């Protein structure tokens, strides 16, 4: 999943990790799979992220903007790294770029392509949900000097559903035919929707706050969304699972969004994509 690096911006080229270890992730358990990103001081630990996740994080693009072999969504790696002295969290994306080039031999080019997309928008009747209450711990005193807080994002998923913790009380759970979100920004919600839908979702709400909300789906729509999420993550599913997609209308999602004052519109949009020309399945030795 695209996780903590969405919080970071790219500022300096030529930076590399002082030490970086890359190992294939342990296979998922029979029922659940756990992923995580932890950045605290100079130490970075990423668990069970796919190559596609690392690419989107390094280049600050969406999942659908990476065009490459299907296996980059399924091959998962654990990365343990140390920032060089004086480096900051904001330089992590550029260090990931160097890691992908040096250890996986990644080469790419950029193109602009037309995509069928869903535009997430505020409906004509206006927004029907309120912003989450601010976290007192995030307010601070006006005179406080800002410092880089630890990034601790974790998630798990399986047959029972998906749960992602973004830290500071922000999370979502997709389980039991429901989507439950707390302190979730619309940008993050759009990212999540794109994983559960059959095409990219573009945030056009112009909403900058975080929100608490619940969505409820029919069992058929809920199952179809989980199947699409699994396909997005590179999971190979049997034909009988794929046939379940035909039983979903998607109406319960649209109705649930309408109760929040949101809507999805079908559009076409030109989007920049990052086309992978070369990438190795296994990294060079640590």
C-alpha positions as CSV (number, residue, x, y, z in Angstrom):
1,X,0.0,0.0,0.0
2,X,1.0,3.6,-0.6
3,X,1.5,4.7,3.0
4,X,3.7,7.1,5.0
5,X,5.7,8.6,2.1
6,X,2.6,10.4,0.9
7,X,3.4,12.7,3.9
8,X,6.8,13.5,2.5
9,X,8.0,15.8,-0.3
10,X,11.0,15.5,-2.5
11,X,13.6,18.2,-2.2
12,X,17.1,17.0,-2.9
13,X,18.6,14.9,-5.6
14,X,21.8,12.8,-5.2
15,X,21.0,11.7,-1.6
16,X,21.5,8.1,-0.7
17,X,20.9,6.0,2.4
18,X,23.9,5.5,4.6
19,X,23.0,1.9,5.0
20,X,20.2,0.0,3.3
21,X,19.2,-3.6,3.6
22,X,16.6,-5.1,1.2
23,X,15.1,-8.6,1.7
24,X,12.1,-10.4,0.2
25,X,9.2,-10.2,2.6
26,X,7.9,-13.2,4.4
27,X,4.8,-14.6,2.8
28,X,1.4,-13.6,4.2
29,X,-0.2,-15.8,6.8
30,X,-3.1,-18.0,6.0
31,X,-5.6,-15.3,7.2
32,X,-3.9,-11.9,7.3
33,X,-1.1,-9.9,5.9
34,X,0.6,-7.0,7.7
35,X,2.4,-4.0,6.2
36,X,4.1,-1.1,7.9
37,X,6.3,2.0,7.7
38,X,8.2,3.4,10.6
39,X,10.5,6.5,10.4
40,X,12.0,7.7,13.6
41,X,15.1,9.9,13.6
42,X,17.7,8.3,11.3
43,X,16.1,4.9,11.2
44,X,13.6,3.7,8.5
45,X,11.8,0.4,8.5
46,X,9.4,-0.7,5.8
47,X,7.7,-4.1,6.0
48,X,6.0,-6.0,3.2
49,X,5.6,-3.2,0.7
50,X,5.4,-4.0,-3.0
51,X,7.9,-2.6,-5.6
52,X,4.9,-0.6,-6.9
53,X,4.5,1.0,-3.5
54,X,8.2,2.0,-3.3
55,X,8.0,3.5,-6.8
56,X,4.9,5.5,-6.1
57,X,6.4,6.7,-2.8
58,X,9.7,7.7,-4.4
59,X,8.2,9.6,-7.3
60,X,5.2,10.9,-5.5
61,X,2.7,9.5,-8.0
62,X,-0.5,7.4,-7.7
63,X,-0.7,3.7,-8.2
64,X,-2.4,4.0,-11.6
65,X,0.4,6.3,-12.8
66,X,2.9,3.5,-12.7
67,X,2.9,1.4,-15.9
68,X,5.1,-1.7,-15.7
69,X,5.0,-5.5,-15.5
70,X,2.2,-6.9,-13.4
71,X,4.6,-8.5,-10.9
72,X,5.7,-5.2,-9.4
73,X,2.5,-5.2,-7.5
74,X,3.1,-8.6,-6.1
75,X,6.8,-8.8,-5.3
76,X,7.2,-7.5,-1.7
77,X,10.3,-6.4,0.1
78,X,11.4,-5.3,3.6
79,X,13.7,-2.3,3.7
80,X,15.8,-1.3,6.7
81,X,17.8,1.9,6.1
82,X,19.7,4.6,8.0
83,X,19.7,8.3,6.9
84,X,23.2,9.9,6.6
85,X,24.1,12.6,9.1
86,X,22.3,15.8,8.6
87,X,19.6,14.2,6.3
88,X,15.9,14.8,6.9
89,X,12.7,12.8,6.4
90,X,11.9,15.1,3.5
91,X,14.9,13.7,1.6
92,X,13.6,10.1,1.9
93,X,11.8,10.0,-1.5
94,X,15.0,10.9,-3.4
95,X,17.0,8.3,-1.4
96,X,14.3,5.7,-2.5
97,X,14.9,6.8,-6.1
98,X,18.6,6.1,-5.8
99,X,17.8,2.8,-4.1
100,X,15.5,1.7,-7.0
101,X,18.1,2.7,-9.6
102,X,21.1,1.2,-7.8
103,X,19.7,-2.0,-6.4
104,X,16.9,-2.9,-8.9
105,X,18.4,-1.3,-12.0
106,X,15.1,0.7,-12.6
107,X,14.9,2.8,-15.7
108,X,11.8,4.6,-16.9
109,X,10.4,7.4,-18.9
110,X,7.3,9.7,-18.6
111,X,4.3,9.9,-20.8
112,X,0.8,11.5,-20.8
113,X,-2.1,9.2,-21.4
114,X,-5.8,9.6,-21.4
115,X,-7.5,7.6,-18.6
116,X,-11.2,6.9,-17.8
117,X,-11.4,8.1,-14.2
118,X,-13.9,8.7,-11.4
119,X,-13.9,12.3,-10.1
120,X,-14.8,12.5,-6.4
121,X,-16.8,15.7,-6.0
122,X,-19.1,17.5,-3.5
123,X,-22.7,16.9,-4.6
124,X,-25.0,19.8,-5.5
125,X,-26.8,19.7,-2.1
126,X,-23.5,20.4,-0.3
127,X,-21.4,18.4,2.1
128,X,-23.3,16.6,4.8
129,X,-20.4,15.7,7.1
130,X,-18.4,17.8,9.5
131,X,-14.6,18.0,9.9
132,X,-13.0,15.9,12.6
133,X,-12.2,17.7,15.9
134,X,-8.5,18.8,15.9
135,X,-6.1,16.7,18.0
136,X,-4.8,18.8,20.9
137,X,-1.4,17.1,20.6
138,X,-1.1,18.5,17.0
139,X,-1.8,22.1,18.0
140,X,1.3,23.0,19.9
141,X,2.3,26.5,21.1
142,X,2.8,29.3,18.5
143,X,6.4,29.7,19.6
144,X,7.3,26.0,19.4
145,X,10.0,25.1,16.9
146,X,8.6,22.5,14.5
147,X,10.4,19.1,14.5
148,X,10.1,16.0,12.5
149,X,7.7,13.7,14.3
150,X,8.1,9.9,14.0
151,X,6.1,8.4,11.1
152,X,4.4,5.2,12.2
153,X,1.9,3.8,9.7
154,X,0.7,0.2,9.8
155,X,-1.9,-2.0,8.2
156,X,-3.2,-5.5,8.0
157,X,-5.6,-7.2,5.7
158,X,-7.1,-10.6,5.0
159,X,-10.4,-12.4,4.3
160,X,-12.0,-10.4,7.1
161,X,-11.1,-7.0,5.7
162,X,-8.5,-4.3,5.8
163,X,-7.4,-1.9,8.6
164,X,-4.9,1.0,8.1
165,X,-3.5,3.2,10.8
166,X,-2.0,6.5,9.7
167,X,-1.1,7.7,13.2
168,X,-2.5,10.6,15.3
169,X,-5.9,9.0,15.4
170,X,-6.3,8.8,11.6
171,X,-7.4,5.4,10.3
172,X,-9.9,3.4,8.2
173,X,-11.3,0.0,8.5
174,X,-13.0,-2.0,5.7
175,X,-14.8,-4.9,7.2
176,X,-18.3,-6.5,7.6
177,X,-19.7,-4.6,4.6
178,X,-18.7,-1.3,6.0
179,X,-16.0,1.4,5.6
180,X,-15.3,3.2,8.8
181,X,-13.0,6.3,8.7
182,X,-11.8,8.6,11.5
183,X,-9.7,11.8,10.9
184,X,-9.3,10.8,7.2
185,X,-8.4,13.6,4.7
186,X,-10.2,13.5,1.4
187,X,-6.8,13.1,-0.4
188,X,-6.3,9.8,1.5
189,X,-9.9,8.7,1.0
190,X,-9.5,9.2,-2.7
191,X,-6.3,7.1,-2.7
192,X,-8.2,4.3,-0.8
193,X,-11.2,4.4,-3.2
194,X,-8.9,4.0,-6.1
195,X,-7.7,0.7,-4.7
196,X,-11.3,-0.6,-4.4
197,X,-12.6,0.6,-7.7
198,X,-12.1,-0.4,-11.3
199,X,-10.5,2.9,-12.5
200,X,-8.5,5.8,-11.0
201,X,-10.2,8.2,-8.6
202,X,-9.3,11.9,-8.8
203,X,-9.9,14.1,-5.8
204,X,-11.9,17.2,-7.0
205,X,-13.7,18.0,-3.7
206,X,-11.4,20.9,-2.8
207,X,-11.8,19.8,0.8
208,X,-8.7,20.3,2.9
209,X,-9.9,19.0,6.3
210,X,-10.1,15.5,7.9
211,X,-13.4,13.8,8.4
212,X,-15.1,11.0,10.5
213,X,-17.6,9.0,8.4
214,X,-19.1,5.6,7.8
215,X,-20.2,3.9,4.6
216,X,-22.3,0.8,4.3
217,X,-22.4,-1.5,1.3
218,X,-24.4,-4.5,0.0
219,X,-22.5,-7.8,0.5
220,X,-22.1,-8.1,-3.3
221,X,-20.6,-4.6,-3.7
222,X,-18.4,-5.1,-0.6
223,X,-17.0,-8.4,-1.9
224,X,-16.3,-6.8,-5.3
225,X,-14.4,-4.0,-3.7
226,X,-12.2,-6.4,-1.7
227,X,-11.5,-8.4,-4.9
228,X,-10.5,-5.2,-6.8
229,X,-8.2,-4.3,-3.9
230,X,-6.6,-7.7,-3.9
231,X,-6.0,-7.4,-7.7
232,X,-4.5,-3.9,-7.2
233,X,-2.1,-5.4,-4.6
234,X,-0.9,-8.0,-7.1
235,X,-2.8,-11.0,-5.6
236,X,-3.6,-13.8,-8.1
237,X,-7.2,-14.9,-7.6
238,X,-9.1,-18.0,-8.9
239,X,-11.6,-17.6,-11.7
240,X,-14.5,-18.2,-9.3
241,X,-13.5,-15.1,-7.3
242,X,-13.3,-12.9,-10.4
243,X,-16.8,-14.0,-11.4
244,X,-18.2,-12.4,-8.3
245,X,-17.4,-9.0,-9.8
246,X,-20.3,-9.4,-12.2
247,X,-22.7,-9.6,-9.3
248,X,-21.9,-6.1,-8.2
249,X,-23.7,-3.0,-9.3
250,X,-21.7,-0.4,-7.3
251,X,-25.0,1.4,-6.4
252,X,-24.5,1.0,-2.6
253,X,-21.2,2.9,-2.8
254,X,-22.8,5.7,-4.7
255,X,-25.8,5.8,-2.3
256,X,-23.4,5.8,0.7
257,X,-21.4,8.7,-0.8
258,X,-24.6,10.6,-1.5
259,X,-25.5,10.5,2.2
260,X,-22.2,12.3,2.9
261,X,-22.8,14.9,0.2
262,X,-20.3,13.4,-2.2
263,X,-20.5,11.8,-5.6
264,X,-18.4,10.0,-8.2
265,X,-18.6,11.3,-11.8
266,X,-17.3,9.3,-14.8
267,X,-14.8,11.3,-16.8
268,X,-11.7,11.1,-19.0
269,X,-8.6,12.9,-18.0
270,X,-5.0,13.2,-19.4
271,X,-2.7,12.0,-16.7
272,X,1.1,11.7,-16.6
273,X,2.4,8.2,-16.2
274,X,5.7,6.8,-15.2
275,X,6.5,3.9,-17.7
276,X,9.0,1.3,-16.4
277,X,11.4,0.4,-19.1
278,X,13.6,-1.9,-17.0
279,X,13.5,-3.3,-13.5
280,X,14.9,-6.4,-11.9
281,X,12.8,-8.8,-9.9
282,X,15.6,-9.3,-7.3
283,X,17.8,-6.5,-5.9
284,X,21.6,-6.7,-5.9
285,X,23.3,-8.0,-2.8
286,X,23.1,-6.1,0.5
